[in-house]
Amino acid sequence: MNQETPQISKMAYTSSSPAGDYVPGSVFTKEWAGTHRSLSTMEAACSQPIWPPQGHFPKPTEPTEPTEKLMSNTNRRYVQVFVADPNPDVPLDESVLFKGEQKLTDLTDTELFFEVPIAQRLAEHNAKRVKWLDKESSKRAGKDVMLDPVKIRELKMVVVTIAQF
């Protein structure tokens, strides 16, 4: 990772159905059965084991060629970018340096960082930051110690993917 870029992480909105994870005879149920004692206790009480049911696993199939040609650009997504100072001594309402608009893009997370007007925002943030108290250092020193200016690499950038196409 470049020393002059912030820590970049991804977030995404997701959803799932409550019954969507359980498929009888799937690998999921086999793994689950092996990790839960209640099922093994039931198996011990029965004359025949409950797991695995014989003949219930589908046979592997050969991969097939897609009938439709895939889109050449599958990196299109609707995103929103946030850049924040993660220091706990920074007041909560001052911790977010940049909150981008939601937009459609095909750029990577690193490329999105270079679109953020960070230099001006960082200068404004550091002008305020040097006036805030560093609580831990002040406690150790026995006197008021202010926060040092933050560097770009100490910031945290989060790219929230709202939709991907």
Secondary structure per residue as TSV (DSSP state, phi and psi in degrees):
chain	resnum	aa	ss	phi	psi
A	1	M	-	360.0	139.0
A	2	N	-	-64.8	139.2
A	3	Q	T	-70.1	-16.2
A	4	E	T	-106.2	19.1
A	5	T	S	-117.3	149.6
A	6	P	-	-74.1	169.0
A	7	Q	E	-68.3	123.6
A	8	I	E	-108.8	129.0
A	9	S	E	-132.9	163.4
A	10	K	E	-112.5	149.5
A	11	M	E	-137.1	155.5
A	12	A	E	-150.7	145.8
A	13	Y	-	-80.9	130.0
A	14	T	-	-135.8	162.5
A	15	S	-	-148.3	158.5
A	16	S	-	-149.1	156.9
A	17	S	-	-88.3	149.1
A	18	P	T	-61.6	-34.2
A	19	A	T	-98.6	5.6
A	20	G	T	-71.8	-18.7
A	21	D	T	-88.3	-22.2
A	22	Y	-	-96.4	118.2
A	23	V	-	-128.4	116.1
A	24	P	T	-56.8	133.6
A	25	G	T	82.0	5.7
A	26	S	S	-85.5	168.6
A	27	V	H	-63.7	-32.5
A	28	F	H	-58.0	-45.4
A	29	T	H	-68.5	-32.5
A	30	K	H	-66.5	-46.1
A	31	E	H	-63.0	-41.2
A	32	W	H	-63.3	-43.6
A	33	A	H	-63.0	-34.9
A	34	G	H	-74.3	-16.5
A	35	T	H	-105.9	-4.2
A	36	H	-	-113.5	124.6
A	37	R	H	-67.5	-30.9
A	38	S	H	-61.2	-36.5
A	39	L	H	-70.9	-41.6
A	40	S	H	-66.5	-31.9
A	41	T	H	-65.8	-41.0
A	42	M	H	-65.4	-40.9
A	43	E	H	-61.3	-40.4
A	44	A	H	-65.0	-32.4
A	45	A	H	-77.3	-22.4
A	46	C	S	-89.7	156.4
A	47	S	S	-75.2	-30.4
A	48	Q	S	-119.5	142.9
A	49	P	-	-65.8	143.7
A	50	I	-	-75.7	-34.8
A	51	W	S	-117.9	143.0
A	52	P	S	-88.0	143.8
A	53	P	-	-68.8	129.1
A	54	Q	T	-73.0	134.6
A	55	G	T	78.4	11.4
A	56	H	-	-98.2	-2.0
A	57	F	S	-91.0	133.5
A	58	P	-	-68.4	149.1
A	59	K	-	-78.6	143.7
A	60	P	-	-63.7	144.0
A	61	T	-	-115.1	159.4
A	62	E	-	-75.3	140.5
A	63	P	-	-65.1	140.9
A	64	T	-	-105.5	156.0
A	65	E	-	-75.9	139.2
A	66	P	-	-65.4	139.2
A	67	T	S	-77.8	-29.7
A	68	E	S	-106.4	146.7
A	69	K	-	-74.7	131.0
A	70	L	-	-68.9	152.9
A	71	M	-	-64.6	144.0
A	72	S	S	-69.5	-29.9
A	73	N	-	-116.3	100.8
A	74	T	-	-103.2	13.9
A	75	N	-	-97.5	13.6
A	76	R	-	-74.9	132.5
A	77	R	E	-154.2	159.2
A	78	Y	E	-104.1	117.3
A	79	V	E	-129.8	165.4
A	80	Q	E	-138.7	135.4
A	81	V	E	-110.2	135.6
A	82	F	E	-126.5	139.9
A	83	V	E	-126.5	127.7
A	84	A	E	-135.8	157.5
A	85	D	-	-94.6	113.1
A	86	P	-	-80.8	0.7
A	87	N	-	-64.2	128.2
A	88	P	T	-69.0	-15.7
A	89	D	T	-82.9	-9.9
A	90	V	S	-79.1	131.6
A	91	P	-	-56.7	142.1
A	92	L	G	-55.3	-44.0
A	93	D	G	-71.5	-11.5
A	94	E	G	-107.4	0.5
A	95	S	S	-77.5	-25.3
A	96	V	E	-90.1	115.6
A	97	L	E	-83.8	-33.1
A	98	F	E	-146.4	131.6
A	99	K	E	-129.1	106.9
A	100	G	-	-78.7	165.7
A	101	E	-	-78.3	154.3
A	102	Q	-	-70.7	131.8
A	103	K	E	-149.8	156.5
A	104	L	E	-89.0	130.4
A	105	T	E	-150.3	163.1
A	106	D	-	-122.0	13.8
A	107	L	-	-80.9	154.7
A	108	T	-	-78.4	171.3
A	109	D	H	-62.0	-39.8
A	110	T	H	-65.8	-41.6
A	111	E	H	-65.1	-35.1
A	112	L	H	-63.6	-35.4
A	113	F	H	-58.7	-38.9
A	114	F	T	-73.2	-9.5
A	115	E	T	-89.5	-10.9
A	116	V	S	-79.8	129.6
A	117	P	-	-76.8	70.6
A	118	I	H	-79.0	-32.4
A	119	A	H	-59.5	-49.0
A	120	Q	H	-67.5	-43.6
A	121	R	H	-63.0	-39.3
A	122	L	H	-66.9	-41.1
A	123	A	H	-62.1	-43.7
A	124	E	H	-64.8	-42.0
A	125	H	H	-65.4	-43.6
A	126	N	H	-66.5	-30.8
A	127	A	H	-62.2	-35.9
A	128	K	H	-80.8	-38.2
A	129	R	H	-62.9	-36.8
A	130	V	T	-69.8	-8.2
A	131	K	T	-96.6	-7.2
A	132	W	S	-93.0	146.8
A	133	L	B	-78.5	132.3
A	134	D	-	-87.7	102.0
A	135	K	H	-63.3	-44.0
A	136	E	H	-67.1	-45.5
A	137	S	H	-67.0	-36.4
A	138	S	H	-65.1	-38.8
A	139	K	H	-65.0	-42.6
A	140	R	H	-69.5	-39.9
A	141	A	H	-81.8	-21.2
A	142	G	T	78.1	12.2
A	143	K	S	-146.4	169.3
A	144	D	-	-71.1	124.2
A	145	V	-	-123.1	127.6
A	146	M	B	-89.4	159.7
A	147	L	-	-68.4	146.7
A	148	D	-	-80.9	157.0
A	149	P	-	-59.9	142.6
A	150	V	-	-85.5	147.9
A	151	K	-	-100.9	159.3
A	152	I	G	-56.2	-41.6
A	153	R	G	-67.0	-15.8
A	154	E	G	-89.1	-9.3
A	155	L	S	-79.1	165.7
A	156	K	E	-124.2	126.0
A	157	M	E	-110.8	129.9
A	158	V	E	-120.0	127.8
A	159	V	E	-106.3	114.5
A	160	V	E	-95.8	118.1
A	161	T	E	-89.2	115.2
A	162	I	E	-85.9	-41.8
A	163	A	E	-150.8	148.0
A	164	Q	E	-129.4	136.2
A	165	F	-	-118.1	360.0
